[in-house]
Amino acid sequence: MLQIRDLIWGLLFAGCAAAIQVQITPTQGEISVGESKFFLCEVVGDAKDIDWYTPSGEKILPNRPDIFVSRGDETMSTLTIYHANVDSAGIYKCVARNGDKEAQATVQVKIFQKITFQSAPSPQEFNEGDDADIVCDVVSSPPPAIIWKHKGSRIQVAKDVRFKIMVNGHLQIRGIKKIDEGMYNCEARIMARGEIDFKMIKVVVNVLPTIRARLSEVNATADSDRSALLACDADGFPEPTVTWAHNNVVLETGNKYSVSDDGSELLIKSVKKVDEGDYTCIAKNKAGEKAEEVSLNVFVKPRITYLNNQTASEFDEQVTLTCEASGDPTPTISWSFQNRVFTEGEQSLDRNIVVRTHARVSSLTLKNVLFTYAGQYLCTASNSIGQDIKQLYLEVRYAPKILGPVTVYTWEGNAANISCEVEAYPGASVVWFRDGLQLPSSNTTNMKIYNTPTISYLEITPDSQNDFGSYNCTATNVMGSESKEFILIQAEVPSSPEIEQVEPFSSTAVVKFEEPDSMGGVPIIKYRVEWRLTGQDWTGKEHYASDDMTAITIVGLKPETTYEVKMSAINGKGEGESSLPSTFKTEPVQGEPSAPILEVKVQERGNTLKVNWIKQDDGGSPIKHYLVRYKAKHVSDWKPEIRIPHNSEYVMLSGLDWNTEYEVHVVAENQQGKSEPGVISFRTATDPTTIPDAVDGGSGLGTGAIVGILIVVFFLLLVGVDVTCYFLNKCGLLMCIAVNFCGKAGPGAKSKDMEEGQAAFTKDESKEPIVEVRTEEEQTPNQGGGPTEPNETTPLTEPDGKTVKDDSTKCETEVKNATAEVKTVPNEAPQTNGNESKA
């Protein structure tokens, strides 16, 4: 083989020694589109020109951008094809010339297209539900076969009709879903060359927003400086942006509105009525937008805008009161006067009061005006949001009207007040007359007149029978006048009470009676009870009268003894006749006294209680003392027994535990022995100063409370020391007060006070605490000492008599201890010498 080739070249060389030979290397060429390649044209022999020609026969000129020709020397020339395309294909010819000698050679250039992805963007986005066309444009020569893969598996269009590979190689997904989202592989293959290439394409499925209002309607109240919150929740992919609009205007954060960072909440500040309406919540993303309406209802609290006072005259045909109100919803308007409420329509059987309402205006018409219509009327405007109440005053001008009792009782020498109470508008002037003469006249010295805005008092101190009789009160104003006759009547002493029953015991007797048939025109002040042994002098005692008083107890009687008893009543005029005597016989000596009857009275401070007892039969011998003991029911130990003097009627228990049930026993003791205990139970109040536990478990007492408690404890210690000094050494602050202000000689001095029961201190052998014992010597009416309103038997002038006060009541000695405070009150009250002559 080698010899044949050498032979051929030798022949050619020898045959062409005088001719030109041309050879192109490589003899053929395949170029991929876009690639570059060169061809070498070699000339054997002398050649003056070497030229290249395109497949179309056109000579290739130098400096073409796509095809470049260059000559290296006299024997070669190079053809370079840059960035070949399909138009570059064909037969290229190289021609060598030298004079009339010419030689040529050709080369066939073939252009093929490698797999090229012209358009396969990633990501590609589609809206959920759309028919998606996933673009994958591939070119090659020959055209490639396209295969689509998803999640590592080839898409089988035969198994899922939603998938289809189009003629252009695109992948179509009908009604694409969110689950179709992901990475898709577009793969191109050329079987002839075994060429393969692929592109990964990300498919994104956008979801149209869904939107839901948290509340489709929001209610707000206007003019309350409050805000309204509108909210909606949106979902979708990608996450939608949320905006709010009202009346086609997009709302942004500012003085009036505040929009949350994610746009889901719109806060409307200081809501007004003009803010009412529909607000649009708009959610938008790449897939589109959705909107939802939220309605804001703005309600307005009622406000009364018109209401004026009115004036009328009595017996006018009518007067109309008008009330106007605004609000949303429209308020209902009602009227009220005193305790009566007026609604729509006629309000009374006589049709004198009528209410009419139209829209936001209501009128209250009062027909045939009476003076009783005067006063304060309330207009109330109400709706579901609230209410407004305003008042107006109706003034009714009317002639005077005189009120009050027409009869007054008194007696000679006792001042009495005749009261002329006048109702009138405008105010009336009042004049008193007797027998046509205006009072007081120049010849009357026992009459005085005192006026207040509504009452005129005529004070009369009768000197003789002539002062009793009729008196005229005349009241006058611009509307008219009215007169009324008052009668001053001579008071009488009361009739005698009637003794119904006498219930005797061994040393006492209970007299039950009925009050007198005639009081004599003035109240009864006292009852006198008198008793005696048959044929002996009467012994009596007076008892102040009280409401519903029907029984009085006589004490100090002898057992198995017959007595007579009678009663009389005393009023300001004097003492009436005595009742017929009733006879009774006391019981034999029983020995021990009967158990006292107990009752409890809670004091202002809930852990201090007053235990009263009512003395029963003493068993024939005087009560020596009372023994009191008490304890909390939940404990077994009793407090130390307290000994109370015989003339005591109560004990004051202080310093008790709060909210605790106690049991109290009181025993009466005489020479024969002790009674059965009187028993009573009670519960103290809840501590008003209790501080609830703090939520965080903090201390219940503040620093101030602790300091206050320490100060009180220190003060009580000082008082205790001073009391000890007073009783043991006759010194200290209490001793100074007792000597200088009360005139007392101190606890060491003997006096009649102990016997009279005014102040007694006892201390038993068991070292019990010293207990304060008090007796009340007087039970007079109006003990408060303040001024009282005059009545028909109380003079307005300062009375001449002065109440005699016992110096011993100026100062009371108190001994406080942790166990009990005891105060005693005698059973009967002594007579006073003050104003007993007054009715």
KADAVEN-V51739 format. One record per backbone hydrogen bond with DSSP energy under -1.0 kcal/mol. CO is the residue of the C=O (numbers start at 0). NH is the residue of the N-H. Records with the same first field share a line. If there is no record, write none. Layout:
# KADAVEN-V51739
CO->NH ; NH
This chain:
# KADAVEN-V51739
0->4
1->5
2->6
3->7
4->8
5->9
6->10
7->11
8->12
9->13
10->14
11->15
20->43
22->41
24->39
28->109
30->111
31->34
34->83
36->80
38->78
39->24
40->76
41->22
43->20
48->96
50->94
51->59
52->92
53->56
57->53
65->81
67->79
69->77
74->42
76->40
77->69
78->38
79->67
80->36
83->33
84->87
85->88
89->108
91->106
92->52
93->104
94->50
95->102
96->47 ; 48
97->100
100->97
102->95
104->93
106->91
107->28
108->89
109->30
111->32
112->140
115->117 ; 138
118->136
123->203
125->205
126->129
129->175
131->172
133->170
136->117 ; 118
138->115
144->188
146->186
147->154
148->184
149->152
152->149
155->158 ; 159
159->162
161->173
163->171
165->168
169->165
170->133
171->163
172->131
175->128
176->179
177->180
181->202
183->200
184->148
185->198
186->146
187->196
188->144
189->193 ; 194
194->189
196->187
198->185
200->183
201->123
202->181
203->125
205->127
206->236
209->234
211->232
215->294
217->296
219->298
225->270
227->267
229->265
230->213
232->211
234->209
236->206
240->283
242->281
243->250
244->279
245->248
248->245
255->268
256->253
257->266
259->262
263->231
264->259
265->229
266->257
267->227
270->222
271->274
272->275
276->295
278->293
279->244
280->291
281->242
282->289
283->240
284->287
287->284
289->282
291->280
293->278
294->217
295->276
296->219
298->221
299->327
302->325
305->323
309->394
311->396
312->315
315->368
316->367
318->365
320->363
322->361
323->304 ; 305
325->302
327->299
331->381
333->379
334->341
335->377
336->339
339->336
341->334
344->354
347->350
351->366
352->346
353->364
354->344
355->362
357->360
359->324
360->357
361->322
362->355
363->320
364->353
365->318
368->314
369->372
370->373
374->393
376->391
377->335
378->389
379->333
380->387
381->331
385->382
387->380
389->378
391->376
392->309
393->374
394->311
396->313
397->424
400->422
402->420
405->486
407->488
409->490
410->413
415->459
417->457
419->455
420->402
422->400
424->397
428->475
430->473
431->438
432->471
433->436
436->433
440->443
445->460
447->458
449->456
453->421
454->451
455->419
456->449
457->417
458->447
459->415
461->412
463->466
464->467
468->487
470->485
471->432
472->483
473->430
474->481
475->428
476->479
479->476
481->474
483->472
485->470
486->407
487->468
488->409
497->513
500->511
502->509
504->586
506->556
507->504
508->553
509->502
510->551
511->499 ; 500
513->497
517->494
519->491
524->544
525->569
526->542
527->567
528->540
529->565
530->538
531->563
532->535
538->530
540->528
542->526
545->548
549->512
551->510
553->508
560->585
562->583
563->531
564->581
565->529
566->578
567->527
568->575
569->524 ; 525
573->570
581->564
583->562
586->559
596->613
598->611
600->609
604->607
605->684
606->655
607->602
608->652
609->600
610->650
611->598
613->596
616->593
618->590
624->668
625->643
626->666
627->641
628->664
629->638
630->662
631->634
641->627
643->625
644->647
648->612
650->610
651->820
652->608
659->683
660->632
661->681
662->630
663->679
664->628
665->677
666->626
667->674
668->623 ; 624
672->669
677->665
679->663
681->661
684->658
686->689
693->696
701->705
702->706
703->707
704->708
705->709
706->710
707->711
708->712
709->713
710->714
711->715
712->716
713->717
714->718
715->719
716->720
717->721
718->722
719->723
720->724
721->725
722->726
723->727
724->728 ; 730
731->735
732->736
733->737
734->738
735->739
736->740 ; 741
737->743
745->748
751->755
752->756 ; 757
763->766
773->823
776->829
781->784
790->793
791->416
805->808
806->809
834->837
